[in-house]
């Protein structure tokens, strides 16, 4: 049995020298040292030996096990080193090669114009207010002097979320003005940018989802002249000092008097083109003096205070700013278009 143990040791060492992978190493370990391995098979025969030989054979068997264990551990370490060396060679990085160009993201054209508008209004002393996009009809209609019979409250015109028509996607950011007036006493100067929703078909100038910047000023002695001066300053900062505006009478339930404001076409300079439909003017926003009923409904005395309000379409502002003739370009995420900004 002593001779068999020595022979087993030599066989194992010789076999380990041929190992080239971790899988082969594990198979040899099981073959020689496993529960059903060759060393275990030899040890099971020790019961047939004379009692005086068993201690000596046991010592030899333990020494053979230790030698094979150490050889396996050494081979495992060698295989790991070989694997790391091969990996370092295959994944070598030449640090002298120039790096590839990294493309940074940039702001969307609408974000650029929105940030410019915010800076202009903040410079005039305005604060920025926000409100929910899923709005109560109480704030979006009732508090803005829009009666239940108004066309804007039809199912065909508004995205209602409840059967009783009490909750819907807001049609404008004007309800933010109401919420501000309920919580804050004059003087008030705020703008409220955000998304709004209407049941418009998608075309070059309409979308069921778009963005507005609403503005509100409430104080003693506020007049239509203050409104005109504020909007003219905004237009001149956005589109140039020589840009002309035109104020046309209009009707909005929540302002009286009301107007629509046109900007001289920035594409043709007022001579007439496809963008302005040969009129020389492009409608930019609606505005007016805050209706006394709206002030009173928010707890503000209309005999003491007055104000003005306006609502600008951010998409339209952006299209004018950059001479874009199709609103859909702003939402299609075509990189050929966006990379121009």
VENKA-V742250 format. One record per residue. N is the residue number from 1. RES is the residue in three letters. SS is DSSP state (@ for helix, = for strand, . for the rest). PSI is psi as a letter, one per 20 degrees, with the letter a starting at -180 (NA if undefined). BURIAL is + if it has 9 or more other ideal C-beta (glycine too) atoms within 8 Angstrom, else -. Layout:
[[N/RES/SS/PSI/BURIAL] [N/RES/SS/PSI/BURIAL]]
This chain:
[[1/UNK/./h/+] [2/UNK/@/g/-] [3/UNK/@/h/-] [4/UNK/@/h/-] [5/UNK/@/g/+] [6/UNK/@/h/+] [7/UNK/@/h/-] [8/UNK/@/g/+] [9/UNK/@/g/+] [10/UNK/@/g/-] [11/UNK/@/g/-] [12/UNK/@/g/+] [13/UNK/@/g/+] [14/UNK/@/g/-] [15/UNK/@/h/+] [16/UNK/@/h/+] [17/UNK/./i/-] [18/UNK/./i/-] [19/UNK/./p/+] [20/UNK/./j/-] [21/UNK/./r/-] [22/UNK/@/h/-] [23/UNK/@/g/-] [24/UNK/@/h/+] [25/UNK/@/g/+] [26/UNK/@/h/-] [27/UNK/@/g/-] [28/UNK/@/h/+] [29/UNK/@/g/+] [30/UNK/@/h/+] [31/UNK/@/g/-] [32/UNK/@/h/+] [33/UNK/@/i/+] [34/UNK/./r/+] [35/UNK/./h/-] [36/UNK/./k/-] [37/UNK/./r/+] [38/UNK/@/h/-] [39/UNK/@/h/+] [40/UNK/@/h/+] [41/UNK/@/h/+] [42/UNK/@/g/+] [43/UNK/@/h/-] [44/UNK/@/i/-] [45/UNK/@/i/+] [46/UNK/@/h/+] [47/UNK/@/h/-] [48/UNK/@/i/-] [49/UNK/./q/+] [50/UNK/./q/-] [51/UNK/@/h/-] [52/UNK/@/i/-] [53/UNK/@/i/-] [54/UNK/@/g/+] [55/UNK/@/g/-] [56/UNK/@/g/-] [57/UNK/@/h/+] [58/UNK/@/g/+] [59/UNK/@/g/-] [60/UNK/@/g/+] [61/UNK/@/g/+] [62/UNK/@/h/-] [63/UNK/@/g/-] [64/UNK/@/g/+] [65/UNK/@/g/+] [66/UNK/@/g/-] [67/UNK/@/g/+] [68/UNK/@/g/+] [69/UNK/@/g/+] [70/UNK/@/h/-] [71/UNK/@/h/+] [72/UNK/@/g/+] [73/UNK/@/g/-] [74/UNK/@/g/-] [75/UNK/@/h/+] [76/UNK/@/g/+] [77/UNK/@/g/-] [78/UNK/@/g/-] [79/UNK/@/h/+] [80/UNK/@/g/-] [81/UNK/@/g/-] [82/UNK/@/g/-] [83/UNK/@/g/-] [84/UNK/@/g/-] [85/UNK/@/g/-] [86/UNK/@/h/-] [87/UNK/@/g/-] [88/UNK/@/h/-] [89/UNK/@/g/-] [90/UNK/@/h/-] [91/UNK/./k/-] [92/UNK/./p/-] [93/UNK/./p/-] [94/UNK/./o/-] [95/UNK/./i/-] [96/UNK/./i/-] [97/UNK/./p/-] [98/UNK/./p/-] [99/UNK/./q/-] [100/UNK/./q/-] [101/UNK/./p/-] [102/UNK/./p/-] [103/UNK/./o/-] [104/UNK/./q/-] [105/UNK/./r/-] [106/UNK/./r/-] [107/UNK/./q/-] [108/UNK/./q/-] [109/UNK/@/h/+] [110/UNK/@/h/+] [111/UNK/@/h/-] [112/UNK/@/g/+] [113/UNK/@/h/+] [114/UNK/@/g/+] [115/UNK/@/h/+] [116/UNK/@/g/+] [117/UNK/@/g/+] [118/UNK/@/g/+] [119/UNK/@/g/-] [120/UNK/@/g/+] [121/UNK/@/h/+] [122/UNK/@/h/+] [123/UNK/@/h/-] [124/UNK/./j/+] [125/UNK/./j/-] [126/UNK/./q/+] [127/UNK/=/r/-] [128/UNK/=/p/+] [129/UNK/./q/+] [130/UNK/./q/-] [131/UNK/./r/+] [132/UNK/./q/-] [133/UNK/./h/+] [134/UNK/=/o/-] [135/UNK/=/q/+] [136/UNK/=/p/-] [137/UNK/@/h/+] [138/UNK/@/g/-] [139/UNK/@/h/+] [140/UNK/@/h/+] [141/UNK/./f/+] [142/UNK/@/g/-] [143/UNK/@/i/+] [144/UNK/@/j/+] [145/UNK/./k/+] [146/UNK/./o/+] [147/UNK/./r/-] [148/UNK/./h/-] [149/UNK/./i/-] [150/UNK/./q/+] [151/UNK/@/h/-] [152/UNK/@/i/+] [153/UNK/@/j/+] [154/UNK/./q/-] [155/UNK/./h/-] [156/UNK/./i/-] [157/UNK/./i/+] [158/UNK/./q/+] [159/UNK/./n/+] [160/UNK/=/q/+] [161/UNK/./i/-] [162/UNK/./q/-] [163/UNK/./h/-] [164/UNK/./j/-] [165/UNK/./k/+] [166/UNK/./i/-] [167/UNK/=/p/+] [168/UNK/=/r/+] [169/UNK/=/p/+] [170/UNK/./q/+] [171/UNK/./i/+] [172/UNK/./r/+] [173/UNK/./j/+] [174/UNK/@/h/+] [175/UNK/@/h/+] [176/UNK/@/h/+] [177/UNK/@/g/+] [178/UNK/@/g/+] [179/UNK/@/h/+] [180/UNK/@/g/+] [181/UNK/@/h/+] [182/UNK/@/h/-] [183/UNK/@/h/-] [184/UNK/./p/-] [185/UNK/./q/-] [186/UNK/./q/+] [187/UNK/./q/-] [188/UNK/=/p/+] [189/UNK/=/o/+] [190/UNK/=/q/+] [191/UNK/=/q/+] [192/UNK/=/n/+] [193/UNK/=/q/+] [194/UNK/=/r/+] [195/UNK/=/q/-] [196/UNK/=/r/+] [197/UNK/=/p/+] [198/UNK/./q/+] [199/UNK/./m/-] [200/UNK/./q/-] [201/UNK/./q/-] [202/UNK/./p/-] [203/UNK/./a/-] [204/UNK/./h/-] [205/UNK/./j/-] [206/UNK/./q/-] [207/UNK/./q/+] [208/UNK/./i/+] [209/UNK/=/p/-] [210/UNK/=/a/+] [211/UNK/=/q/+] [212/UNK/=/q/+] [213/UNK/=/o/+] [214/UNK/=/q/+] [215/UNK/=/q/+] [216/UNK/=/p/+] [217/UNK/=/p/+] [218/UNK/=/p/+] [219/UNK/=/r/+] [220/UNK/./p/-] [221/UNK/./j/-] [222/UNK/./p/+] [223/UNK/./r/+] [224/UNK/@/h/+] [225/UNK/@/h/-] [226/UNK/@/h/+] [227/UNK/@/g/+] [228/UNK/@/g/+] [229/UNK/@/g/-] [230/UNK/@/g/+] [231/UNK/@/h/+] [232/UNK/@/h/+] [233/UNK/@/g/+] [234/UNK/@/g/+] [235/UNK/@/g/+] [236/UNK/@/h/+] [237/UNK/@/h/-] [238/UNK/@/g/+] [239/UNK/@/j/+] [240/UNK/./q/-] [241/UNK/./h/-] [242/UNK/./j/-] [243/UNK/./p/+] [244/UNK/./q/-] [245/UNK/=/r/+] [246/UNK/=/p/+] [247/UNK/=/p/-] [248/UNK/=/p/-] [249/UNK/=/q/-] [250/UNK/=/a/+] [251/UNK/=/p/-] [252/UNK/=/p/-] [253/UNK/./h/+] [254/UNK/./j/+] [255/UNK/=/q/+] [256/UNK/=/o/-] [257/UNK/=/r/-] [258/UNK/=/q/+] [259/UNK/=/r/+] [260/UNK/=/q/+] [261/UNK/=/p/+] [262/UNK/=/q/+] [263/UNK/=/p/+] [264/UNK/=/p/+] [265/UNK/./p/+] [266/UNK/./i/+] [267/UNK/./g/-] [268/UNK/./i/+] [269/UNK/./j/-] [270/UNK/./i/+] [271/UNK/./i/-] [272/UNK/./p/+] [273/UNK/./a/+] [274/UNK/./h/-] [275/UNK/./g/+] [276/UNK/./j/+] [277/UNK/./l/-] [278/UNK/./j/-] [279/UNK/./h/-] [280/UNK/./i/+] [281/UNK/=/q/+] [282/UNK/=/p/+] [283/UNK/=/p/-] [284/UNK/=/g/+] [285/UNK/=/r/+] [286/UNK/=/q/+] [287/UNK/=/r/+] [288/UNK/=/r/+] [289/UNK/=/p/+] [290/UNK/=/p/+] [291/UNK/./p/+] [292/UNK/@/h/-] [293/UNK/@/h/-] [294/UNK/@/g/+] [295/UNK/@/g/+] [296/UNK/@/h/+] [297/UNK/@/i/+] [298/UNK/./j/+] [299/UNK/./j/-] [300/UNK/./p/+] [301/UNK/./o/-] [302/UNK/./i/+] [303/UNK/./i/-] [304/UNK/./h/-] [305/UNK/./q/+] [306/UNK/=/r/+] [307/UNK/=/r/+] [308/UNK/=/q/+] [309/UNK/=/q/+] [310/UNK/=/q/+] [311/UNK/=/p/+] [312/UNK/=/p/+] [313/UNK/=/o/+] [314/UNK/@/h/+] [315/UNK/@/g/+] [316/UNK/@/h/+] [317/UNK/@/g/+] [318/UNK/@/g/+] [319/UNK/@/g/+] [320/UNK/@/h/+] [321/UNK/@/h/+] [322/UNK/@/j/-] [323/UNK/./k/+] [324/UNK/./p/+] [325/UNK/./j/-] [326/UNK/./o/-] [327/UNK/@/h/+] [328/UNK/@/h/+] [329/UNK/@/h/+] [330/UNK/@/i/+] [331/UNK/./i/-] [332/UNK/./i/-] [333/UNK/./k/-] [334/UNK/./o/-] [335/UNK/@/h/-] [336/UNK/@/h/-] [337/UNK/@/g/-] [338/UNK/@/h/+] [339/UNK/./i/-] [340/UNK/./i/-] [341/UNK/./NA/+]]
